[in-house]
C-alpha cells in the first residue's frame, strides 16, 4: 500500500459515494430515442465509448438502470476488463453497470480515474465472485478502497490526468494504425511477387512481354498451370477410426493439426494436441511429409503453411478443414507455393469459387481448378529470397510496434498510480484536508 500525502485520507467507496443505489426502470418506460448502454459498448482498459445505441435499435426487454449526465458508469461484470465510463448524457444501462453520482465532496472525473487504478483493480479482482462470469457484489463494492484528496486537489488531479491521458490516447490511436499498415505492406509484397514485378529487374531482357489471366498480368516466360496439373490434394482419414476428443493428448507421438494451428502465413503451435502412435498407425491418409504445404479449406479459407525442416515436429497428421498440397513435379518450390496461395491472385479465385455462407468452404474438386502462376525455378528462388527479406523487415517493424505498444499500455496505469500517491500535482497547504471533507459527508448523510 503506497504512502499518500498527510492531507489525504484512505477510506472506503461506500463512505464517499452511494455505490449500489440505483434507479431501476422497466423497458416499457424507456423512450425509443433514449441512449441504452451495454457493457460491450465500452472498450476494455481505455474507457472509450465504441457505440452509442438507442432503445429502438437495441430492442432490449430487460430492466435497466437509469443514469444521468456526469455520473460514473462502472462495469461490475468481469471487472478485470476495467470498463468505466463518464456519462456525457442521460440514458439507461444494463444492470451490470452501476451508475455512481458525484457530489460536493468528490468530483466525478476524480472518481472515474480512481476506479481505473491498479490498486482498485487488484481489489475487485480479488473479491469478485463467480467462476465463468465474475462480478463485484454490492457489499464488496461498498467496502472497496478509496483515496480521498482535498476537493480542490481532486480537480487539479483530474485536470492533469485529462490532459496527459488525452496525449496517451492520441499516441494509441496512431499505434493502432501500424498493424494495418504492416499488413498492407505484406499483401503488396505478395502481389508484386506473384505478378513478376518484384523480379522484373532481375529478369532483365529474358522477358519480352506479358500475358493476362483472370485480369492479372504475368511475364510471358512464366507458365500458368492448374492445381490438378501440379499438385496432389490429400485429405485426412475420415473413416471409422477418425480421432475423437477422447483420443487427444497434451503430448504424444503425432501432432493432430487443427485449423487454428495454420495461420495466414505459417504454423502456430501455441495450442496443439497429439494422438498416440497406435492411433496414428491405424489411420490411412493425412500424414505430412517434409516439403508439403497445408491449406485451410473450411471456416477461415486459404491460411497456408510450409512443412519444412524448421518445424519442430516429426510426425504431423491433418485434422478436418484442411488439405495437404504435395508436389507432382520438381519445378515447384514449396516456399514459392505458399507465397502464391497467400497472394491476392489466389484470394480472388477463393472468393469467386468458395461455397457456404455460415461455414465457408472450398472442396478439393474445386481447388483442383485453381490456377498457379509458375516462374522458372531459379526465379521462384529469387522471389522467395526477396519476399523473405522484406517480410523480415516487416517482422522487425512489428516487434518495434509491439514494444512501443507495451510501453504505452503501461503508461496509463503508471500515471494513475502516481496521481493517487500525490505525485502528479503539487499539494496546496491551504487546501481543506480530506478528513474534514469526510466529516462533512457523514454529517450530510446523518442529516438526510
DAHUFEN-V87096 format. One record per residue. RES is the residue in three letters. SS is DSSP state (hx for helix, st for strand, lp for the rest). PSI is psi in radians with two decimals (* if undefined). D_FIRST is the distance of its C-alpha to the first C-alpha in Angstrom with 1 decimal. Layout:
[[RES	SS	PSI	D_FIRST] [RES	SS	PSI	D_FIRST]]
//
This chain:
[[UNK	lp	2.18	0.0] [UNK	lp	2.73	3.8] [UNK	lp	2.59	6.7] [UNK	lp	2.80	9.3] [UNK	lp	2.71	13.1] [UNK	lp	-0.51	14.8] [UNK	lp	-0.06	16.9] [UNK	lp	3.04	14.1] [UNK	st	2.34	13.0] [UNK	st	2.26	10.4] [UNK	st	-2.79	13.0] [UNK	st	2.66	14.4] [UNK	hx	-0.65	16.5] [UNK	hx	-0.32	19.5] [UNK	hx	-0.45	19.3] [UNK	hx	-0.10	19.9] [UNK	lp	2.92	21.9] [UNK	lp	0.83	24.7] [UNK	lp	2.29	23.1] [UNK	lp	-0.27	25.8] [UNK	lp	1.92	28.7] [UNK	lp	2.78	31.0] [UNK	lp	1.74	34.6] [UNK	st	2.36	36.4] [UNK	st	2.29	39.5] [UNK	lp	2.62	42.2] [UNK	hx	-0.55	43.4] [UNK	hx	-0.30	46.8] [UNK	hx	0.13	45.5] [UNK	lp	2.20	43.8] [UNK	lp	2.65	46.1] [UNK	lp	-0.57	47.0] [UNK	lp	0.12	45.7] [UNK	lp	2.58	42.3] [UNK	st	2.21	39.2] [UNK	st	2.02	37.8] [UNK	st	2.29	34.4] [UNK	lp	2.78	33.5] [UNK	hx	-0.60	30.2] [UNK	hx	-0.29	32.3] [UNK	hx	-0.19	32.9] [UNK	st	2.22	29.3] [UNK	lp	2.37	28.3] [UNK	lp	2.51	25.1] [UNK	lp	-0.65	22.2] [UNK	lp	-0.34	24.5] [UNK	lp	0.44	25.2] [UNK	lp	2.45	28.8] [UNK	st	2.02	31.5] [UNK	lp	-0.57	33.9] [UNK	lp	2.47	36.7] [UNK	lp	2.01	37.9] [UNK	lp	2.41	40.2] [UNK	st	2.91	42.4] [UNK	hx	-0.69	43.2] [UNK	hx	-0.65	46.7] [UNK	hx	-0.65	45.4] [UNK	hx	-0.57	42.8] [UNK	lp	0.79	45.2] [UNK	lp	2.46	42.6] [UNK	lp	0.04	43.7] [UNK	lp	2.80	40.4] [UNK	lp	2.52	38.8] [UNK	st	2.85	36.5] [UNK	st	2.31	33.8] [UNK	st	2.44	35.0] [UNK	st	2.80	32.8] [UNK	lp	2.72	33.6] [UNK	lp	2.33	33.2] [UNK	lp	-0.21	29.9] [UNK	lp	2.71	27.9] [UNK	st	2.23	24.9] [UNK	st	1.98	25.9] [UNK	st	2.17	23.3] [UNK	st	1.88	24.4] [UNK	lp	-0.23	23.3] [UNK	st	2.28	25.4] [UNK	lp	1.07	23.9] [UNK	hx	-0.27	20.7] [UNK	hx	-0.30	19.7] [UNK	hx	-0.26	22.5] [UNK	lp	0.96	20.4] [UNK	lp	1.84	23.4] [UNK	st	2.44	23.0] [UNK	st	2.49	25.9] [UNK	st	2.13	26.9] [UNK	lp	2.12	30.4] [UNK	lp	0.11	33.0] [UNK	lp	2.91	35.7] [UNK	lp	2.71	36.5] [UNK	st	-2.85	36.7] [UNK	st	2.60	36.1] [UNK	st	2.82	33.6] [UNK	lp	2.68	33.3] [UNK	lp	-0.12	31.7] [UNK	lp	-0.01	28.9] [UNK	st	2.26	27.7] [UNK	st	2.01	26.3] [UNK	st	2.32	27.3] [UNK	st	2.16	25.0] [UNK	lp	2.53	26.6] [UNK	lp	3.08	25.4] [UNK	lp	-3.04	26.5] [UNK	lp	0.00	27.2] [UNK	lp	-0.34	23.6] [UNK	lp	2.28	21.8] [UNK	lp	2.41	23.2] [UNK	hx	-0.77	23.7] [UNK	hx	-0.59	22.8] [UNK	hx	-0.78	19.5] [UNK	hx	-0.73	18.8] [UNK	hx	-0.79	20.2] [UNK	hx	-0.64	17.8] [UNK	hx	-0.70	14.7] [UNK	lp	-0.18	16.1] [UNK	lp	0.04	16.3] [UNK	lp	2.70	12.7] [UNK	hx	-0.64	11.2] [UNK	hx	-0.79	8.3] [UNK	hx	-0.71	11.3] [UNK	hx	-0.72	13.4] [UNK	hx	-0.69	11.4] [UNK	hx	-0.90	11.6] [UNK	hx	-0.58	15.3] [UNK	hx	-0.55	16.3] [UNK	hx	-0.57	15.2] [UNK	hx	-0.11	17.2] [UNK	lp	2.51	20.1] [UNK	st	2.71	23.4] [UNK	lp	2.23	26.6] [UNK	lp	-0.99	27.4] [UNK	lp	-0.62	29.3] [UNK	lp	1.25	28.1] [UNK	lp	2.56	24.6] [UNK	st	2.78	23.8] [UNK	lp	2.09	21.3] [UNK	lp	2.76	23.0] [UNK	hx	-0.74	23.4] [UNK	hx	-0.79	21.9] [UNK	hx	-0.54	18.7] [UNK	hx	-0.74	18.8] [UNK	hx	-0.56	19.2] [UNK	lp	0.00	16.3] [UNK	lp	2.57	13.9] [UNK	st	2.62	10.8] [UNK	st	2.58	12.0] [UNK	st	2.13	11.4] [UNK	st	2.07	14.8] [UNK	lp	2.83	16.2] [UNK	lp	2.55	19.8] [UNK	hx	-0.69	22.3] [UNK	hx	-0.56	24.0] [UNK	hx	-0.55	20.8] [UNK	hx	-0.77	20.0] [UNK	hx	-0.72	23.4] [UNK	hx	-0.71	22.9] [UNK	hx	-0.83	19.8] [UNK	hx	-0.73	21.6] [UNK	hx	-0.75	24.7] [UNK	hx	-0.75	23.1] [UNK	hx	-0.70	21.4] [UNK	hx	-0.82	24.8] [UNK	hx	-0.85	26.6] [UNK	hx	-0.74	24.4] [UNK	hx	-0.39	24.0] [UNK	hx	-0.67	27.7] [UNK	hx	-0.67	28.3] [UNK	hx	-0.77	26.1] [UNK	hx	-0.74	28.0] [UNK	hx	-0.73	31.3] [UNK	hx	-0.75	30.3] [UNK	hx	-0.68	29.5] [UNK	hx	-0.70	32.8] [UNK	hx	-0.73	34.7] [UNK	hx	-0.60	33.1] [UNK	hx	-0.37	34.0] [UNK	hx	-0.38	37.6] [UNK	hx	-0.83	37.6] [UNK	hx	-0.68	37.9] [UNK	hx	-0.64	41.0] [UNK	hx	-0.78	42.5] [UNK	hx	-0.68	42.2] [UNK	hx	-0.78	43.6] [UNK	hx	-0.63	46.5] [UNK	hx	-0.81	47.1] [UNK	hx	-0.76	47.5] [UNK	hx	-0.68	49.8] [UNK	hx	-0.72	51.8] [UNK	hx	-0.78	52.2] [UNK	hx	-0.72	53.4] [UNK	hx	-0.75	55.8] [UNK	hx	-0.65	57.2] [UNK	hx	-0.84	57.6] [UNK	hx	-0.31	59.5] [UNK	hx	-0.21	61.7] [UNK	lp	-0.11	62.8] [UNK	hx	-0.49	61.6] [UNK	hx	-0.50	59.0] [UNK	hx	0.36	61.9] [UNK	hx	-0.81	64.6] [UNK	hx	-0.63	64.9] [UNK	hx	-0.67	64.9] [UNK	hx	-0.58	67.9] [UNK	hx	-2.20	69.8] [UNK	hx	0.03	73.5] [UNK	hx	-0.29	73.2] [UNK	lp	2.24	72.5] [UNK	lp	-0.10	75.1] [UNK	lp	-2.87	73.5] [UNK	st	2.78	71.3] [UNK	st	2.64	71.7] [UNK	st	2.23	70.0] [UNK	st	2.19	68.7] [UNK	lp	0.72	66.8] [UNK	lp	0.26	66.3] [UNK	st	2.48	64.7] [UNK	st	2.47	66.5] [UNK	st	2.68	66.9] [UNK	st	2.55	68.9] [UNK	lp	-0.10	72.4] [UNK	lp	-0.09	71.9] [UNK	lp	2.83	69.5] [UNK	st	2.62	70.4] [UNK	st	1.96	69.1] [UNK	st	2.79	69.1] [UNK	st	2.78	67.8] [UNK	hx	-0.65	65.2] [UNK	hx	-0.58	68.0] [UNK	hx	-0.53	70.1] [UNK	hx	-0.32	67.3] [UNK	st	2.53	64.9] [UNK	st	2.30	64.9] [UNK	st	2.00	62.4] [UNK	st	2.17	61.2] [UNK	lp	2.90	59.4] [UNK	lp	2.92	57.7] [UNK	lp	2.09	59.5] [UNK	lp	0.36	59.2] [UNK	lp	-2.87	61.5] [UNK	lp	-0.36	61.0] [UNK	lp	0.10	58.9] [UNK	lp	2.28	56.3] [UNK	lp	2.41	52.8] [UNK	lp	2.96	50.9] [UNK	hx	-0.54	47.1] [UNK	hx	-0.28	47.8] [UNK	hx	-0.20	49.2] [UNK	lp	2.50	46.0] [UNK	st	2.69	44.2] [UNK	lp	-0.42	40.9] [UNK	lp	2.83	43.1] [UNK	lp	-2.83	46.8] [UNK	lp	-0.71	50.0] [UNK	st	2.24	50.2] [UNK	st	2.23	47.7] [UNK	st	1.69	48.5] [UNK	st	2.29	47.8] [UNK	lp	2.83	46.3] [UNK	hx	-0.49	46.6] [UNK	hx	-0.24	42.8] [UNK	hx	-0.10	43.4] [UNK	st	1.93	45.9] [UNK	st	-2.89	44.2] [UNK	lp	-0.23	46.0] [UNK	lp	0.79	46.9] [UNK	st	3.05	46.1] [UNK	st	2.70	44.7] [UNK	lp	2.00	41.1] [UNK	lp	0.43	40.4] [UNK	lp	-0.67	36.7] [UNK	lp	1.86	37.9] [UNK	lp	2.53	41.2] [UNK	st	2.79	43.3] [UNK	st	2.81	46.1] [UNK	st	2.81	49.4] [UNK	lp	2.86	51.3] [UNK	hx	-0.66	54.3] [UNK	hx	-0.79	56.5] [UNK	hx	-0.74	55.5] [UNK	hx	-0.72	55.8] [UNK	hx	-0.39	59.3] [UNK	hx	-0.08	60.7] [UNK	lp	2.54	59.7] [UNK	lp	-0.66	62.5] [UNK	lp	2.94	60.9] [UNK	lp	0.24	57.8] [UNK	st	2.30	56.9] [UNK	lp	2.53	55.8] [UNK	lp	2.60	57.8] [UNK	lp	2.33	56.5] [UNK	lp	-0.17	57.5] [UNK	lp	2.73	57.1] [UNK	st	2.43	55.2] [UNK	st	2.39	53.3] [UNK	st	2.40	53.2] [UNK	st	2.37	51.5] [UNK	lp	0.15	54.1] [UNK	st	2.51	52.3] [UNK	lp	-1.95	49.3] [UNK	lp	1.91	48.0] [UNK	lp	2.52	51.3] [UNK	lp	0.10	52.0] [UNK	lp	2.50	49.0] [UNK	st	2.53	50.5] [UNK	st	2.66	49.8] [UNK	st	2.20	52.0] [UNK	lp	1.52	52.2] [UNK	lp	-2.95	52.8] [UNK	lp	-0.20	52.2] [UNK	lp	-0.28	48.6] [UNK	lp	2.23	47.6] [UNK	lp	0.09	46.3] [UNK	lp	2.31	48.0] [UNK	lp	-0.47	51.6] [UNK	lp	2.03	52.4] [UNK	st	2.33	51.4] [UNK	st	2.46	53.0] [UNK	st	2.51	52.5] [UNK	lp	-2.98	51.4] [UNK	lp	2.87	52.8] [UNK	lp	0.30	52.4] [UNK	st	2.89	53.4] [UNK	st	2.66	56.4] [UNK	st	2.31	57.3] [UNK	st	2.02	59.3] [UNK	st	2.28	61.6] [UNK	st	2.35	63.9] [UNK	lp	-0.37	67.6] [UNK	lp	2.77	68.6] [UNK	lp	-0.13	67.5] [UNK	lp	0.47	67.4] [UNK	lp	2.20	63.9] [UNK	lp	2.34	60.7] [UNK	hx	-0.73	57.8] [UNK	hx	-0.62	55.3] [UNK	hx	-0.67	57.6] [UNK	hx	-0.71	58.0] [UNK	hx	-0.77	54.2] [UNK	hx	-0.75	54.3] [UNK	hx	-0.82	57.2] [UNK	hx	-0.53	55.4] [UNK	hx	-0.13	52.2] [UNK	lp	2.94	54.3] [UNK	hx	-0.47	55.3] [UNK	hx	-0.79	58.9] [UNK	hx	-0.74	57.9] [UNK	hx	-0.61	55.4] [UNK	hx	-0.78	58.2] [UNK	hx	-0.65	60.4] [UNK	hx	-0.78	57.6] [UNK	hx	-0.64	57.1] [UNK	hx	-0.53	60.9] [UNK	hx	-0.08	61.6] [UNK	lp	2.78	58.6] [UNK	st	2.84	59.1] [UNK	lp	2.56	56.9] [UNK	lp	-0.98	54.4] [UNK	lp	-0.65	51.7] [UNK	lp	1.45	51.9] [UNK	lp	2.55	53.5] [UNK	st	2.82	55.5] [UNK	lp	1.82	58.1] [UNK	lp	2.71	60.8] [UNK	hx	-0.70	62.2] [UNK	hx	-0.54	65.6] [UNK	hx	-0.72	64.3] [UNK	hx	-0.52	62.2] [UNK	lp	-0.44	65.5] [UNK	lp	-0.16	66.9] [UNK	lp	2.61	64.1] [UNK	st	2.55	65.3] [UNK	st	1.97	64.0] [UNK	st	2.18	64.8] [UNK	st	1.75	65.8] [UNK	lp	2.94	66.3] [UNK	lp	2.70	68.1] [UNK	hx	-0.72	65.9] [UNK	hx	-0.56	65.5] [UNK	hx	-0.61	64.2] [UNK	hx	-0.74	61.8] [UNK	hx	-0.71	60.4] [UNK	hx	-0.73	60.1] [UNK	hx	-0.81	58.4] [UNK	hx	-0.78	55.9] [UNK	hx	-0.75	55.2] [UNK	hx	-0.70	54.6] [UNK	hx	-0.75	52.4] [UNK	hx	-0.69	50.3] [UNK	hx	-0.78	49.9] [UNK	hx	-0.64	48.9] [UNK	hx	-0.59	46.5] [UNK	hx	-0.73	44.9] [UNK	hx	-0.76	44.4] [UNK	hx	-0.69	42.9] [UNK	hx	-0.68	40.5] [UNK	hx	-0.72	39.4] [UNK	hx	-0.70	38.7] [UNK	hx	-0.70	36.8] [UNK	hx	-0.71	34.6] [UNK	hx	-0.70	33.9] [UNK	hx	-0.82	33.2] [UNK	hx	-0.70	30.7] [UNK	hx	-0.75	28.9] [UNK	hx	-0.73	28.9] [UNK	hx	-0.76	27.7] [UNK	hx	-0.68	24.8] [UNK	hx	-0.80	23.8] [UNK	hx	-0.68	24.2] [UNK	hx	-0.56	22.4] [UNK	hx	-0.33	19.2] [UNK	hx	-0.74	19.7] [UNK	hx	-0.94	18.9] [UNK	hx	-0.60	15.4] [UNK	hx	-0.72	14.7] [UNK	hx	-0.72	16.3] [UNK	hx	-0.74	14.4] [UNK	hx	-0.72	10.9] [UNK	hx	-0.72	12.6] [UNK	hx	-0.72	14.2] [UNK	lp	0.18	11.3] [UNK	lp	-0.02	9.9] [UNK	lp	0.35	13.4] [UNK	lp	0.00	14.9] [UNK	lp	-0.67	17.5] [UNK	lp	2.77	19.8] [UNK	lp	2.51	20.9] [UNK	lp	2.56	20.2] [UNK	lp	2.01	23.4] [UNK	lp	-0.27	23.8] [UNK	lp	-0.10	26.3] [UNK	lp	2.48	24.0] [UNK	lp	2.21	23.9] [UNK	lp	2.68	20.5] [UNK	hx	-0.50	18.5] [UNK	hx	-0.68	19.1] [UNK	hx	-0.69	22.8] [UNK	hx	-0.75	22.4] [UNK	hx	-0.68	20.8] [UNK	hx	-0.64	23.7] [UNK	hx	-0.66	26.1] [UNK	hx	-0.81	24.7] [UNK	hx	-0.69	25.2] [UNK	hx	-0.70	28.6] [UNK	hx	-0.69	29.7] [UNK	hx	-0.72	28.8] [UNK	hx	-0.64	30.7] [UNK	hx	-0.51	33.6] [UNK	lp	*	33.8]]
//
